[in-house]
Amino acid sequence: MTAQVSRRTRLYFPGALLLVAVLVMVAGGLTWRQQKENTRGR
């Protein structure tokens, strides 16, 4: 059972990390765009 769990985590961990990285990148890009528009508006 432990081997099964480790195998499962080994499969899901990289995917979860990638998902988090993508979410962070998207959130950062959105906030950066908003800041850019705000500075341009002023």
Buried (B, 14 or more C-beta within 10 A) or exposed (E): EEEEEEEEEEEEEEEEEEEEEEEEEEEEEEEEEEEEEEEEEE
